[in-house]
């Protein structure tokens, strides 16, 4: 199949990212970042794909006692691994913004 293509919608990548982040014990929720347009499901996770590389921006609410820098690095590592394994695209960057902490 020489002329076949596979297309993955950014919404699919966004769902994979959301599920990965929400599965981490020190993440309370994805913050609904007001500046972004779209449904409630899309707020807080921004995904863009440029030349086969994925760029991800996350807005997260962490556990009140979570070490934030360590959690941020864990989120980056987990998201990169899961997106590359499941989606099959290279992750160029994962930016994590902590919006708040909660019990």
LUMSE-410756 format. One record per residue: residue in one letter; x, y, z of N, C-alpha, C, CB in turn. Coordinates in nm, 2 decimals. Glycine has a CB too. Layout:
N
res	n_px	n_py	n_pz	ca_px	ca_py	ca_pz	c_px	c_py	c_pz	cb_px	cb_py	cb_pz
A	X	Y	Z	X	Y	Z	X	Y	Z	X	Y	Z
...
This chain:
103
res	n_px	n_py	n_pz	ca_px	ca_py	ca_pz	c_px	c_py	c_pz	cb_px	cb_py	cb_pz
X	0.08	-0.12	0.00	0.00	0.00	0.00	0.09	0.12	0.00	-0.10	0.00	0.12
X	0.12	0.18	-0.11	0.21	0.29	-0.12	0.15	0.42	-0.10	0.27	0.29	-0.26
X	0.02	0.44	-0.13	-0.04	0.57	-0.11	-0.14	0.58	0.00	-0.12	0.61	-0.24
X	-0.13	0.49	0.10	-0.22	0.48	0.21	-0.17	0.58	0.32	-0.23	0.34	0.27
X	-0.26	0.63	0.39	-0.23	0.72	0.50	-0.30	0.68	0.63	-0.26	0.87	0.47
X	-0.25	0.72	0.74	-0.31	0.71	0.87	-0.32	0.85	0.93	-0.24	0.61	0.97
X	-0.44	0.89	0.97	-0.46	1.02	1.03	-0.51	1.00	1.17	-0.55	1.11	0.95
X	-0.45	1.08	1.27	-0.50	1.07	1.41	-0.54	1.21	1.45	-0.39	1.01	1.50
X	-0.66	1.23	1.48	-0.72	1.36	1.52	-0.66	1.40	1.65	-0.87	1.35	1.53
X	-0.63	1.53	1.66	-0.58	1.58	1.79	-0.67	1.55	1.91	-0.57	1.73	1.78
X	-0.80	1.53	1.89	-0.89	1.49	2.00	-0.86	1.35	2.05	-1.04	1.49	1.95
X	-0.81	1.26	1.97	-0.77	1.13	2.01	-0.65	1.14	2.10	-0.74	1.04	1.89
X	-0.55	1.22	2.06	-0.43	1.24	2.14	-0.47	1.31	2.27	-0.33	1.33	2.06
X	-0.56	1.41	2.27	-0.60	1.48	2.39	-0.66	1.38	2.49	-0.71	1.59	2.35
X	-0.74	1.28	2.44	-0.81	1.18	2.52	-0.70	1.09	2.59	-0.91	1.10	2.45
X	-0.60	1.05	2.51	-0.49	0.97	2.56	-0.42	1.04	2.67	-0.40	0.92	2.45
X	-0.39	1.17	2.65	-0.32	1.25	2.75	-0.40	1.27	2.87	-0.28	1.39	2.69
X	-0.53	1.30	2.86	-0.62	1.32	2.98	-0.62	1.20	3.06	-0.76	1.36	2.93
X	-0.64	1.08	3.00	-0.65	0.96	3.07	-0.52	0.93	3.15	-0.69	0.84	2.98
X	-0.41	0.95	3.08	-0.28	0.93	3.14	-0.26	1.01	3.26	-0.17	0.95	3.04
X	-0.28	1.14	3.25	-0.26	1.24	3.36	-0.35	1.21	3.48	-0.28	1.38	3.31
X	-0.48	1.18	3.45	-0.58	1.16	3.55	-0.55	1.03	3.63	-0.72	1.16	3.50
X	-0.48	0.94	3.57	-0.45	0.81	3.64	-0.33	0.83	3.74	-0.41	0.71	3.53
X	-0.27	0.94	3.74	-0.16	0.96	3.84	-0.21	1.00	3.97	-0.06	1.07	3.79
X	-0.16	0.94	4.08	-0.22	0.96	4.21	-0.22	1.10	4.27	-0.14	0.87	4.31
X	-0.12	1.18	4.23	-0.11	1.32	4.29	-0.18	1.42	4.20	0.03	1.35	4.31
X	-0.25	1.38	4.10	-0.32	1.47	4.01	-0.47	1.47	4.06	-0.31	1.44	3.86
X	-0.52	1.58	4.09	-0.66	1.59	4.13	-0.75	1.61	4.02	-0.68	1.70	4.23
X	-0.71	1.69	3.92	-0.80	1.71	3.80	-0.72	1.79	3.70	-0.93	1.78	3.84
X	-0.77	1.79	3.58	-0.73	1.88	3.47	-0.80	2.01	3.49	-0.75	1.82	3.33
X	-0.72	2.12	3.50	-0.79	2.25	3.51	-0.85	2.30	3.38	-0.68	2.36	3.56
X	-0.96	2.36	3.39	-1.03	2.41	3.28	-0.98	2.55	3.25	-1.19	2.42	3.30
X	-0.88	2.56	3.16	-0.81	2.69	3.13	-0.91	2.77	3.05	-0.68	2.66	3.06
X	-0.94	2.89	3.11	-1.04	2.98	3.05	-1.00	3.03	2.91	-1.07	3.09	3.14
X	-0.88	3.05	2.89	-0.83	3.11	2.76	-0.86	3.03	2.64	-0.69	3.15	2.77
X	-0.88	2.90	2.66	-0.89	2.81	2.54	-1.04	2.79	2.51	-0.83	2.67	2.57
X	-1.07	2.79	2.38	-1.20	2.76	2.33	-1.22	2.61	2.32	-1.23	2.83	2.20
X	-1.35	2.58	2.31	-1.38	2.44	2.29	-1.46	2.38	2.41	-1.25	2.36	2.28
X	-1.49	2.26	2.40	-1.58	2.19	2.50	-1.50	2.18	2.63	-1.62	2.05	2.45
X	-1.58	2.15	2.74	-1.51	2.13	2.87	-1.41	2.02	2.87	-1.62	2.10	2.97
X	-1.44	1.92	2.78	-1.34	1.81	2.77	-1.21	1.85	2.72	-1.40	1.70	2.69
X	-1.21	1.95	2.63	-1.08	1.99	2.56	-1.01	2.09	2.65	-1.11	2.05	2.43
X	-1.07	2.16	2.74	-1.01	2.26	2.82	-0.91	2.20	2.91	-1.11	2.35	2.89
X	-0.79	2.26	2.92	-0.69	2.21	3.01	-0.59	2.12	2.94	-0.75	2.14	3.12
X	-0.62	2.07	2.82	-0.52	1.99	2.75	-0.52	2.04	2.61	-0.56	1.84	2.75
X	-0.41	2.11	2.57	-0.39	2.16	2.43	-0.29	2.07	2.36	-0.35	2.31	2.43
X	-0.33	2.03	2.24	-0.25	1.94	2.16	-0.23	2.00	2.02	-0.31	1.79	2.15
X	-0.11	2.01	1.97	-0.09	2.05	1.83	0.02	1.95	1.78	-0.04	2.20	1.83
X	0.00	1.93	1.65	0.09	1.84	1.57	0.15	1.92	1.46	0.02	1.71	1.52
X	0.29	1.93	1.46	0.36	2.00	1.35	0.47	1.90	1.30	0.43	2.13	1.41
X	0.45	1.87	1.17	0.55	1.79	1.10	0.58	1.66	1.17	0.68	1.86	1.08
X	0.47	1.59	1.22	0.48	1.46	1.28	0.52	1.47	1.43	0.57	1.38	1.21
X	0.54	1.59	1.49	0.58	1.60	1.63	0.46	1.66	1.71	0.71	1.68	1.64
X	0.44	1.61	1.82	0.33	1.65	1.91	0.38	1.75	2.01	0.26	1.53	1.98
X	0.31	1.86	2.03	0.33	1.95	2.13	0.21	1.96	2.22	0.36	2.10	2.07
X	0.23	1.94	2.36	0.12	1.93	2.45	0.14	2.03	2.56	0.12	1.79	2.51
X	0.03	2.10	2.59	0.02	2.19	2.71	-0.08	2.15	2.80	0.00	2.34	2.66
X	-0.05	2.13	2.93	-0.14	2.08	3.03	-0.16	2.19	3.14	-0.10	1.95	3.08
X	-0.28	2.20	3.19	-0.31	2.28	3.31	-0.37	2.18	3.41	-0.41	2.40	3.28
X	-0.30	2.17	3.52	-0.33	2.06	3.62	-0.35	2.12	3.76	-0.21	1.96	3.62
X	-0.44	2.05	3.83	-0.46	2.08	3.98	-0.40	1.95	4.05	-0.61	2.10	4.02
X	-0.30	1.98	4.13	-0.23	1.87	4.20	-0.28	1.85	4.35	-0.08	1.90	4.20
X	-0.24	1.74	4.40	-0.27	1.72	4.54	-0.19	1.82	4.63	-0.22	1.57	4.59
X	-0.25	1.86	4.74	-0.19	1.97	4.81	-0.06	1.94	4.87	-0.29	2.01	4.93
X	-0.03	1.82	4.89	0.10	1.78	4.95	0.20	1.72	4.84	0.09	1.68	5.06
X	0.17	1.73	4.72	0.25	1.67	4.61	0.37	1.76	4.59	0.17	1.65	4.48
X	0.49	1.70	4.57	0.61	1.77	4.53	0.59	1.81	4.38	0.74	1.69	4.55
X	0.57	1.94	4.35	0.52	1.98	4.22	0.62	1.96	4.11	0.49	2.13	4.23
X	0.75	1.99	4.14	0.85	1.98	4.03	0.86	1.83	4.00	0.99	2.03	4.08
X	0.87	1.74	4.10	0.87	1.60	4.07	0.75	1.55	4.00	0.89	1.52	4.21
X	0.63	1.60	4.04	0.51	1.56	3.97	0.51	1.60	3.83	0.39	1.61	4.05
X	0.55	1.73	3.81	0.56	1.78	3.67	0.64	1.69	3.58	0.61	1.92	3.67
X	0.76	1.65	3.63	0.85	1.57	3.55	0.79	1.43	3.53	0.98	1.55	3.62
X	0.72	1.38	3.63	0.65	1.25	3.61	0.54	1.26	3.50	0.59	1.20	3.75
X	0.46	1.37	3.51	0.36	1.39	3.41	0.43	1.39	3.27	0.28	1.52	3.43
X	0.53	1.47	3.25	0.60	1.48	3.12	0.65	1.35	3.07	0.72	1.58	3.14
X	0.71	1.27	3.16	0.76	1.14	3.12	0.65	1.04	3.08	0.85	1.08	3.24
X	0.55	1.04	3.17	0.44	0.94	3.14	0.36	0.98	3.01	0.34	0.94	3.26
X	0.33	1.11	2.99	0.26	1.15	2.87	0.34	1.12	2.75	0.23	1.30	2.88
X	0.47	1.15	2.75	0.56	1.13	2.64	0.56	0.98	2.60	0.70	1.18	2.67
X	0.58	0.89	2.70	0.58	0.75	2.68	0.45	0.70	2.62	0.62	0.68	2.81
X	0.34	0.73	2.68	0.21	0.68	2.64	0.18	0.73	2.50	0.10	0.71	2.74
X	0.19	0.85	2.48	0.16	0.91	2.34	0.24	0.84	2.24	0.17	1.06	2.34
X	0.37	0.83	2.26	0.46	0.77	2.16	0.42	0.62	2.14	0.61	0.78	2.20
X	0.39	0.55	2.24	0.36	0.41	2.23	0.22	0.39	2.17	0.37	0.34	2.36
X	0.12	0.46	2.21	-0.02	0.43	2.16	-0.04	0.51	2.03	-0.12	0.48	2.27
X	0.00	0.63	2.02	-0.04	0.71	1.90	0.07	0.69	1.79	-0.04	0.86	1.94
X	0.19	0.67	1.83	0.30	0.64	1.73	0.36	0.77	1.68	0.24	0.57	1.62
X	0.34	0.88	1.74	0.40	1.01	1.70	0.50	1.05	1.80	0.30	1.12	1.68
X	0.60	1.12	1.76	0.71	1.17	1.85	0.66	1.29	1.93	0.84	1.20	1.78
X	0.68	1.29	2.06	0.64	1.40	2.14	0.76	1.50	2.15	0.59	1.36	2.28
X	0.74	1.62	2.10	0.85	1.72	2.11	0.86	1.79	2.24	0.83	1.82	1.99
X	0.74	1.82	2.30	0.74	1.88	2.43	0.61	1.86	2.50	0.77	2.03	2.42
X	0.62	1.86	2.63	0.50	1.85	2.72	0.52	1.96	2.83	0.49	1.71	2.79
X	0.44	2.07	2.82	0.45	2.18	2.91	0.34	2.16	3.02	0.43	2.31	2.84
X	0.38	2.16	3.14	0.29	2.14	3.25	0.28	2.26	3.33	0.33	2.02	3.35
X	0.15	2.31	3.35	0.13	2.43	3.43	0.04	2.39	3.55	0.06	2.55	3.34
X	0.09	2.41	3.67	0.00	2.39	3.78	-0.08	2.51	3.81	0.09	2.35	3.91
X	-0.21	2.49	3.81	-0.30	2.60	3.83	-0.35	2.62	3.97	-0.43	2.59	3.74
X	-0.34	2.50	4.05	-0.39	2.51	4.19	-0.35	2.37	4.25	-0.54	2.53	4.19
X	-0.37	2.37	4.38	-0.36	2.24	4.46	-0.49	2.22	4.54	-0.23	2.25	4.56
X	-0.52	2.10	4.56	-0.64	2.06	4.63	-0.62	1.94	4.71	-0.76	2.05	4.53
X	-0.71	1.92	4.82	-0.70	1.81	4.90	-0.75	1.68	4.83	-0.78	1.83	5.03
